[in-house]
Amino acid sequence: MELGIDVGGTKIQGAYLTGTDEVVLTPRMRTPASYEEFLSTLVELVETVAQQQGEPVMRIGLGLPGTCTRRRSLWVPNLPFLHERELAAELEQRLGAAVVLSNDAQLALLGEAWRGAARGRQQVALVSVGTGVGGALMLGGRLVRGAHGSAGAFGWLTLDRTHLPDPDHGFLELVASGSALAARGQQLDPPLTSYEVIAQARQGQPACLALVKEMGHLLGLALASIASLFDPELIIITGGLCEAFDLFSPWWREDLARYGAPAVRETPIVPALLGDKAAAYGALRAALSGADFL
């Protein structure tokens, strides 16, 4: 059988197909803080699924929140213990299953093209806003991987030249990610989590509403730039921000109409139909497709 695994900055989740072609998602597991614990957690997940289904896992698609080849994890800023690791080979040695790696946002778009909002589309941009900011592109019905596997790294869009560069995080990720919202929330009086900021913004609390509006407009400028560059049929928003799509989307659409090129000002902006499960679906699709998925 085939198994998809989505590795995020804070959680790990698997996905597999039943005999009736239904996708089953495994319970979420905490992302470990060390490489050996990480490998052990993935082995435990694979062995648990194999035992429950009564058949061995033969192919695995693994999504990572960073840059990787199909075989090596190169640069994963939220999980630095994965830098420059022969991850596919080490997992294959422990599991006896074929493993293919990919960026999680690219896999999210693959999942949405398979069973989500991008089904039947040819030109799609996906922006993933969670712990960080990532993204992916589909042009001519094919995912764009890029020369180094990092195409769609929208978190590195710079909207302010006075910003001091960070070697591990781009401008947009620093100011408009879930982590950025959490950090700003801690500066409020009293300090609030990102979830509390969003909940209180819904209720009209002025400081929280101002913070969410600021972040929404920064993302809106980025969406206008992305749409103008690639002229997609639609823009899909995935990651944890899907849960607050209704709160942010009016500002996104306002900025797209105001700052986008004339042809893209009415480009639909939609939440991922698969929500924050899109990357797990895409990882499964990659496992089912083998090396042909990109």
C-alpha positions as CSV (number, residue, x, y, z in Angstrom):
1,M,0.0,0.0,0.0
2,E,1.0,3.7,-0.3
3,L,1.2,6.3,2.4
4,G,1.4,10.0,2.3
5,I,3.0,11.9,5.2
6,D,2.8,15.7,5.8
7,V,5.5,17.0,8.1
8,G,4.7,20.5,9.4
9,G,6.5,22.7,11.9
10,T,4.3,21.4,14.7
11,K,2.5,18.3,13.6
12,I,2.8,15.2,11.4
13,Q,-0.1,13.5,9.7
14,G,-0.4,10.6,7.3
15,A,-3.0,9.7,4.6
16,Y,-3.8,6.4,2.8
17,L,-6.4,4.9,0.6
18,T,-9.0,2.3,1.5
19,G,-10.2,-0.4,-0.8
20,T,-13.1,1.8,-1.7
21,D,-10.8,4.7,-2.8
22,E,-11.6,6.8,0.3
23,V,-8.7,8.8,1.8
24,V,-8.2,8.1,5.5
25,L,-6.2,10.5,7.7
26,T,-4.1,9.3,10.6
27,P,-4.3,11.1,14.0
28,R,-1.9,14.0,14.2
29,M,1.4,13.6,16.0
30,R,3.7,16.2,17.5
31,T,6.7,17.0,15.3
32,P,9.8,16.0,17.3
33,A,12.7,18.3,18.1
34,S,15.6,16.0,17.1
35,Y,16.5,14.0,14.1
36,E,16.6,10.6,15.7
37,E,13.2,11.2,17.4
38,F,11.9,12.4,14.0
39,L,13.0,9.2,12.2
40,S,11.5,7.1,15.0
41,T,8.2,8.9,14.9
42,L,7.9,8.4,11.1
43,V,8.8,4.7,11.5
44,E,6.2,4.3,14.2
45,L,3.5,6.0,12.0
46,V,4.3,3.8,9.0
47,E,4.4,0.6,11.1
48,T,1.1,1.5,12.9
49,V,-0.7,2.0,9.5
50,A,0.7,-1.2,8.1
51,Q,-0.4,-3.1,11.2
52,Q,-3.9,-1.6,11.1
53,Q,-4.4,-2.3,7.4
54,G,-2.8,-5.7,7.4
55,E,-0.4,-5.0,4.6
56,P,3.1,-3.5,4.3
57,V,3.6,0.1,3.2
58,M,5.6,-0.1,-0.1
59,R,5.7,3.6,-1.2
60,I,5.8,6.8,0.8
61,G,5.3,10.4,-0.2
62,L,6.8,12.8,2.3
63,G,6.2,16.5,2.4
64,L,8.6,18.8,4.2
65,P,8.2,22.6,5.1
66,G,11.3,23.6,3.2
67,T,13.6,22.9,0.3
68,C,14.4,19.3,-0.8
69,T,15.2,17.1,-3.7
70,R,13.3,13.9,-4.2
71,R,15.9,12.2,-2.1
72,R,17.5,14.8,0.3
73,S,16.2,17.4,2.7
74,L,18.3,20.5,2.1
75,W,16.9,23.4,4.1
76,V,14.0,23.3,6.6
77,P,14.1,26.5,8.6
78,N,11.5,25.5,11.2
79,L,13.1,22.0,11.7
80,P,16.8,22.8,11.4
81,F,17.8,19.2,12.3
82,L,16.6,18.2,8.8
83,H,19.2,20.4,7.0
84,E,21.3,18.4,4.5
85,R,20.0,15.0,5.4
86,E,19.9,11.9,3.3
87,L,16.3,11.5,4.5
88,A,14.8,9.3,1.8
89,A,17.7,6.8,1.9
90,E,17.6,6.6,5.8
91,L,13.9,6.0,5.9
92,E,14.1,3.4,3.1
93,Q,16.8,1.6,5.0
94,R,14.6,1.5,8.2
95,L,11.3,0.7,6.5
96,G,12.1,-1.2,3.3
97,A,9.7,1.1,1.4
98,A,10.4,3.5,-1.5
99,V,10.4,7.2,-0.3
100,V,10.0,10.3,-2.4
101,L,10.3,13.8,-0.9
102,S,8.8,17.2,-1.9
103,N,8.0,20.6,-0.5
104,D,4.8,20.6,1.5
105,A,3.2,23.5,-0.3
106,Q,3.8,21.9,-3.7
107,L,2.2,18.8,-2.3
108,A,-0.8,20.8,-1.0
109,L,-1.4,22.0,-4.6
110,L,-1.0,18.5,-5.9
111,G,-3.6,17.4,-3.4
112,E,-6.0,20.2,-4.4
113,A,-5.5,19.3,-8.1
114,W,-6.3,15.7,-7.2
115,R,-9.4,16.0,-5.0
116,G,-9.8,19.7,-4.2
117,A,-10.3,23.2,-5.4
118,A,-7.8,22.9,-8.3
119,R,-9.4,19.9,-9.9
120,G,-9.6,20.4,-13.7
121,R,-7.6,23.6,-13.6
122,Q,-4.4,24.3,-15.6
123,Q,-3.0,27.6,-14.1
124,V,-3.2,27.8,-10.3
125,A,-1.3,29.6,-7.5
126,L,-1.4,28.3,-4.0
127,V,-0.3,30.3,-1.0
128,S,0.1,28.4,2.3
129,V,0.0,30.5,5.5
130,G,0.7,28.5,8.7
131,T,3.7,28.5,10.9
132,G,5.5,30.1,8.0
133,V,4.5,31.2,4.5
134,G,5.0,28.9,1.5
135,G,3.4,28.4,-1.9
136,A,3.3,26.5,-5.2
137,L,2.5,27.0,-8.8
138,M,0.7,25.0,-11.5
139,L,1.3,26.1,-15.0
140,G,-0.1,24.3,-18.0
141,G,-1.4,21.6,-15.7
142,R,2.0,20.8,-14.3
143,L,3.5,21.6,-10.9
144,V,6.5,23.9,-11.2
145,R,9.3,22.6,-9.1
146,G,12.1,25.1,-10.0
147,A,15.8,24.6,-10.5
148,H,16.4,23.9,-6.8
149,G,13.0,22.5,-5.8
150,S,11.9,25.8,-4.2
151,A,9.5,27.4,-6.7
152,G,6.6,29.1,-5.0
153,A,8.6,30.3,-2.0
154,F,6.2,33.3,-1.6
155,G,7.3,33.8,2.0
156,W,10.4,35.6,0.5
157,L,8.4,38.3,-1.2
158,T,9.7,41.6,0.0
159,L,7.4,44.6,0.3
160,D,9.6,46.9,2.3
161,R,13.2,47.6,1.3
162,T,14.1,48.9,4.8
163,H,13.5,45.4,6.2
164,L,16.7,43.8,7.5
165,P,17.3,40.5,5.8
166,D,17.0,37.2,7.7
167,P,19.0,34.2,6.4
168,D,16.2,31.8,7.2
169,H,12.9,33.7,6.8
170,G,11.7,36.0,4.1
171,F,10.0,39.3,4.6
172,L,6.4,38.1,4.1
173,E,6.9,35.2,6.4
174,L,8.3,37.4,9.1
175,V,5.3,39.8,9.0
176,A,2.3,37.8,7.8
177,S,2.6,34.2,9.0
178,G,0.9,32.4,11.9
179,S,4.1,32.8,13.8
180,A,4.1,36.5,13.1
181,L,0.5,36.9,14.3
182,A,1.4,34.9,17.5
183,A,4.4,37.1,18.2
184,R,2.4,40.3,17.7
185,G,-0.4,38.9,19.9
186,Q,2.1,38.5,22.7
187,Q,2.7,42.2,22.6
188,L,-0.9,43.1,23.3
189,D,-2.1,43.9,26.8
190,P,-3.0,41.3,27.9
191,P,-1.0,39.0,25.7
192,L,-3.0,36.8,23.4
193,T,-2.4,33.7,21.3
194,S,-2.9,33.9,17.5
195,Y,-6.2,31.9,18.0
196,E,-7.4,34.4,20.6
197,V,-6.4,37.4,18.4
198,I,-8.6,36.0,15.6
199,A,-11.5,35.1,17.9
200,Q,-11.5,38.6,19.4
201,A,-11.1,40.3,16.0
202,R,-14.3,38.5,14.9
203,Q,-16.0,40.2,17.9
204,G,-14.7,43.6,16.8
205,Q,-12.0,44.1,19.5
206,P,-10.2,47.1,18.1
207,A,-6.5,46.1,18.8
208,C,-7.0,42.6,17.5
209,L,-9.0,43.8,14.5
210,A,-6.3,46.3,13.6
211,L,-3.6,43.6,13.9
212,V,-5.6,41.2,11.7
213,K,-6.3,43.9,9.2
214,E,-2.6,44.9,8.9
215,M,-1.6,41.3,8.3
216,G,-4.5,40.9,5.8
217,H,-3.4,43.8,3.7
218,L,0.3,42.6,3.7
219,L,-0.9,39.3,2.3
220,G,-3.2,41.1,-0.1
221,L,-0.3,43.0,-1.6
222,A,1.5,39.7,-2.0
223,L,-1.5,38.1,-3.7
224,A,-1.8,41.0,-6.1
225,S,1.9,40.6,-7.0
226,I,1.6,36.8,-7.5
227,A,-1.5,37.1,-9.6
228,S,0.1,39.8,-11.8
229,L,3.2,37.7,-12.4
230,F,1.5,34.4,-13.2
231,D,-2.1,35.2,-14.2
232,P,-3.6,32.1,-12.6
233,E,-7.2,30.9,-13.0
234,L,-7.5,31.0,-9.2
235,I,-5.5,31.5,-6.1
236,I,-5.9,28.9,-3.3
237,I,-5.2,29.7,0.3
238,T,-4.2,26.8,2.5
239,G,-2.5,26.2,5.8
240,G,-3.9,27.2,9.2
241,L,-5.2,30.5,7.9
242,C,-7.9,28.6,6.1
243,E,-9.8,28.6,9.4
244,A,-10.0,32.4,9.3
245,F,-10.5,32.8,5.5
246,D,-13.7,34.7,5.9
247,L,-12.0,37.2,8.2
248,F,-9.1,38.0,5.9
249,S,-10.6,37.5,2.4
250,P,-12.3,40.9,2.1
251,W,-8.9,42.7,2.4
252,W,-7.3,40.3,0.0
253,R,-9.9,40.9,-2.6
254,E,-9.7,44.6,-2.0
255,D,-5.9,44.7,-2.5
256,L,-6.1,42.4,-5.6
257,A,-8.6,44.7,-7.2
258,R,-6.5,47.8,-6.3
259,Y,-2.9,46.7,-6.9
260,G,-3.2,43.8,-9.4
261,A,-2.6,44.0,-13.1
262,P,-5.9,44.7,-15.0
263,A,-6.4,41.2,-16.2
264,V,-6.1,39.6,-12.8
265,R,-8.1,42.0,-10.6
266,E,-11.1,39.6,-10.4
267,T,-9.1,36.4,-10.0
268,P,-11.0,34.2,-7.5
269,I,-9.3,33.7,-4.1
270,V,-10.6,30.5,-2.5
271,P,-9.8,28.5,0.5
272,A,-8.3,25.0,0.0
273,L,-11.2,22.6,-0.3
274,L,-9.1,20.1,1.6
275,G,-8.2,22.7,4.3
276,D,-5.0,22.0,6.2
277,K,-5.1,18.4,5.1
278,A,-4.2,19.3,1.5
279,A,-0.5,18.5,1.9
280,A,-1.3,15.0,3.3
281,Y,-3.5,14.3,0.3
282,G,-0.8,15.5,-2.0
283,A,1.8,13.4,-0.3
284,L,-0.4,10.4,-0.8
285,R,-0.9,11.3,-4.5
286,A,2.9,11.5,-4.8
287,A,3.2,8.0,-3.3
288,L,0.6,6.7,-5.7
289,S,2.3,8.4,-8.7
290,G,6.0,7.7,-7.8
291,A,8.5,9.9,-9.5
292,D,6.0,11.1,-12.1
293,F,4.1,13.5,-9.8
294,L,6.3,16.5,-10.8
